[in-house]
C-alpha cells in the first residue's frame, strides 16, 4: 500500500551501473555485491518462515495435556505385557479426533530417581504406572541392577504432594495397589488402584477403555466407568477390581 502521509519525503530515483557481480549507485551512495544481496534475501525468507512456523507448534503443545507412562518390570518378577498395554493406550489416543489434546510420554524400567526426574521434565497432568505392586510394601520399581526396589505409599504420597498443583489423575495399573492409591489421593483429585490381583488382559482392557474415553473428551469418572465396563465387555470377571479414590474436600 502506498503512503498517504502529506509530510512524506519523495525519494529521488536511484540509478545503478552493473559491473560484473556488483551494483554501483551512480548517485554516489555506495554499491552492493550480488552475492550479498542474495544472502540477505535468503536470510529474510528463512527468518520469516521461522516466525510463522514456531508459534503454531508451540500453541499446539501448550494446549495439550501430558500423560506420563511409568513402566517397571524388575528381573526378579513375573513378566508382564507392558509394551502391549502402552501400545494400546497410544493407539486409542491416536484414533480419536481430538488426538492433539494429549501428549504421551514414556519412561521404562524406572528407578525412584527416574520417577522424580520424569515428573520434573515432563510436568504431566496424568501419571500412569504399569507394573507390580506388593500390597502395603509398595510399588515395585527397579534398582540399579534391574531388581525390585519397593516404594511405599507414604513416599509416593510425599512425591505427589509436591506436584499436586499440576497432576489431575494417577492410575496405578498394578496388583494390590489400592493402599498406594489411598495414600496418593490425599493430594491428587483422582487416583485409581487395584484392590486385588489383576490379570494382564483385564489391566489392558481397563487402560484402553479409560484412555479412549479421556481422548474423547470425557471426565475422569466417566473414563473410569468405561474402563471397568471394557473389562466386563471382554468377558473378564475382574471388572470390579479397579477402584477410584477421590481427594477429600
C-alpha positions in Angstrom: 0.0 0.0 0.0 1.4 3.5 -1.0 1.9 6.1 1.8 -0.6 8.9 2.0 1.3 10.9 4.6 1.4 14.5 3.4 4.7 15.0 5.1 6.4 12.1 3.4 9.6 13.0 1.6 9.8 11.9 -2.1 12.9 9.9 -2.8 15.0 10.7 -5.9 15.1 7.9 -8.4 18.1 5.6 -8.0 20.3 4.8 -11.0 22.7 1.9 -10.8 25.5 0.8 -13.1 26.0 -3.0 -13.4 29.6 -4.2 -13.5 30.4 -7.9 -13.1 28.7 -9.0 -9.8 28.4 -5.5 -8.4 25.7 -2.9 -8.5 27.1 0.7 -8.3 24.8 3.6 -7.4 25.6 6.4 -9.9 24.2 8.9 -7.4 27.2 8.1 -5.2 25.5 6.3 -2.3 27.5 3.1 -2.4 27.3 -0.3 -4.0 26.2 -3.8 -3.1 27.5 -7.2 -4.2 25.1 -9.6 -5.9 26.0 -12.5 -3.6 25.5 -10.4 -0.5 22.1 -9.3 -1.8 21.1 -12.9 -2.4 22.2 -14.0 1.0 20.3 -11.2 2.7 17.2 -12.1 0.8 17.5 -15.8 1.7 18.1 -14.9 5.4 15.0 -12.8 5.4 13.0 -15.6 3.9 14.3 -18.1 6.5 13.5 -15.7 9.4 10.0 -15.2 8.0 9.4 -19.0 7.9 10.7 -19.4 11.4 8.5 -16.7 12.8 5.3 -18.2 11.2 6.0 -21.8 12.0 7.1 -21.9 15.6 4.1 -20.2 17.2 1.8 -22.7 15.6 3.8 -25.7 17.1 4.1 -24.0 20.4 0.4 -23.3 20.6 -0.5 -27.0 20.0 1.9 -28.2 22.7 0.8 -25.6 25.2 -2.8 -26.6 24.8 -2.2 -30.3 25.1 -2.2 -32.2 28.4 0.5 -34.7 29.1 0.2 -38.4 30.1 3.3 -39.8 31.6 3.7 -43.6 31.4 6.0 -45.1 34.1 6.7 -48.8 33.4 8.7 -51.2 35.5 9.1 -55.0 35.3 12.0 -56.0 37.5 14.1 -59.0 36.5 13.0 -61.0 39.6 9.3 -60.5 38.9 6.9 -62.3 36.6 6.9 -60.8 33.1 4.0 -58.5 32.1 2.7 -57.4 28.7 3.6 -53.8 29.4 4.6 -53.0 25.8 1.1 -54.1 24.6 -0.6 -52.0 27.2 1.3 -48.9 26.3 0.8 -49.5 22.6 -2.9 -49.9 23.0 -3.1 -46.7 25.1 -1.3 -44.8 22.4 -3.5 -46.3 19.6 -6.6 -45.2 21.5 -5.4 -41.6 21.8 -4.2 -41.5 18.2 -7.5 -42.7 16.7 -9.5 -40.1 18.4 -10.4 -36.9 16.5 -9.1 -34.9 19.5 -5.7 -36.7 19.5 -3.8 -33.4 19.7 -5.4 -32.9 23.1 -2.8 -35.3 24.8 0.9 -35.9 24.5 2.1 -39.3 25.6 5.4 -39.5 27.4 7.1 -42.9 28.3 9.8 -43.9 30.8 10.7 -47.6 31.1 12.5 -49.7 33.7 12.0 -46.8 36.1 14.0 -46.4 39.3 12.9 -44.0 42.1 15.1 -41.2 40.7 13.7 -41.7 37.2 10.2 -41.1 38.5 11.3 -37.8 40.1 13.2 -36.7 37.0 10.3 -37.6 34.7 7.9 -35.5 36.9 10.2 -32.6 36.7 11.0 -32.9 33.0 7.5 -33.6 31.6 5.2 -31.9 34.1 2.3 -34.3 33.4 -1.3 -33.9 34.3 -1.9 -37.7 34.2 0.5 -40.3 35.6 0.0 -44.0 34.7 2.1 -46.7 36.4 2.3 -50.1 34.8 3.9 -52.9 36.7 3.8 -54.8 40.0 2.8 -53.8 43.5 3.1 -55.7 46.8 0.2 -54.5 48.9 1.4 -52.4 51.8 5.1 -52.8 50.8 4.6 -50.5 47.8 5.1 -50.3 44.0 7.8 -52.4 42.5 10.3 -50.1 40.8 13.8 -51.1 39.8 17.2 -50.7 41.5 20.4 -50.1 39.7 20.7 -53.8 38.9 17.2 -54.1 37.5 15.8 -55.9 40.5 12.9 -54.9 42.7 13.0 -51.7 44.6 9.8 -51.2 46.6 8.5 -47.7 47.2 5.7 -47.4 49.8 2.6 -45.4 49.8 4.0 -42.8 52.2 6.9 -42.0 49.9 4.6 -41.9 46.9 2.2 -39.6 48.7 5.1 -37.3 49.6 6.2 -37.1 45.9 2.7 -36.3 44.6 2.2 -33.7 47.3 5.0 -31.7 45.6 3.2 -31.9 42.2 -0.3 -31.5 43.5 -0.9 -28.2 41.6 -0.4 -29.9 38.2 -1.4 -33.6 38.5 -5.1 -34.3 37.9 -5.1 -38.1 38.0 -2.9 -41.1 38.8 -3.5 -44.6 37.6 -1.8 -47.5 39.3 -2.3 -50.4 36.9 -0.8 -52.9 39.3 -2.0 -55.7 41.5 -2.8 -54.8 45.1 -2.2 -51.1 44.6 -5.3 -49.8 46.4 -3.2 -48.9 49.5 -0.9 -46.7 47.5 -3.8 -45.1 45.7 -5.4 -44.2 49.0 -2.2 -42.5 50.2 -1.7 -40.6 47.0 -5.4 -39.5 47.0 -4.6 -37.3 50.0 -3.1 -34.8 47.5 -4.4 -35.7 44.0 -8.1 -35.3 42.8 -8.4 -38.7 41.3 -6.4 -41.9 41.9 -7.1 -45.4 40.5 -5.7 -48.5 42.1 -6.5 -52.3 42.1 -7.9 -53.9 45.2 -6.6 -57.3 44.4 -4.6 -59.1 41.8 -5.5 -58.3 38.2 -4.5 -60.2 35.1 -2.7 -58.7 32.1 -5.8 -58.9 29.9 -8.0 -57.1 32.4 -5.3 -54.5 33.0 -5.0 -53.8 29.3 -8.8 -53.7 28.7 -9.2 -51.2 31.6 -6.4 -49.0 30.3 -7.8 -49.0 26.7 -11.3 -48.1 27.8 -10.1 -45.4 30.2 -7.8 -43.6 27.8 -10.3 -44.0 24.9 -12.8 -42.0 27.0 -10.3 -39.4 28.0 -9.3 -38.9 24.4 -12.9 -38.4 23.5 -13.1 -35.5 26.0 -14.9 -37.4 28.8 -14.3 -36.8 32.5 -12.0 -39.0 34.7 -15.1 -40.5 36.5 -16.7 -41.4 33.1 -13.4 -42.8 31.8 -13.0 -45.0 35.0 -16.5 -46.4 34.5 -15.8 -47.1 30.8 -12.6 -48.8 31.7 -14.4 -51.1 34.1 -17.0 -51.8 31.5 -14.4 -52.6 28.9 -13.2 -55.5 31.2 -16.7 -56.7 31.5 -17.4 -56.4 27.8 -14.4 -58.6 27.2 -15.9 -61.3 29.3 -13.4 -61.0 32.1 -14.7 -61.2 35.7 -12.3 -58.7 37.2 -14.3 -55.6 36.3 -14.8 -54.7 40.0 -11.0 -54.8 40.7 -10.2 -51.2 39.7 -11.2 -48.7 42.4 -11.4 -44.9 42.1 -10.2 -42.8 45.0 -11.0 -39.1 45.3 -9.3 -36.4 47.2 -11.2 -35.4 50.3 -12.6 -31.8 50.2 
